[in-house]
Amino acid sequence: MKNLKEGEVTDLIDGDSSYFVARLDKEVDEDATEETRQSIIEQRKDDLYDETLDGWKEGIEWAVKEKVWDDVNFDNLFTTIKDTETESTTEQATE
């Protein structure tokens, strides 16, 4: 299978309890390659962020001021803002 070129099909492959035939559609799958590349980039960004944050945490002494937090009040938890432009565009497209 190493010498298989794009579009070629293998001979019959005898498995343990079945037979297989393989076809090479592409030597390089650009979409899968791009997805993997983006995934690696995002993972590296996340790792760098975590490392940077951990470095900052090591150099600082943290303290929570409970009296300050007693005065904090969250009135509107989990509120989302609708994008009216997107909604009207979607409605027009479906009509």
Buried (B, 14 or more C-beta within 10 A) or exposed (E): EEEEEEEEEEEEEEEEEEEEEEEEEEEEEEEEEEEEEEEEEEEEEEEEEEEEEEEEEEEEEEEEEEEEEEEEEEEEEEEEEEEEEEEEEEEEEEE
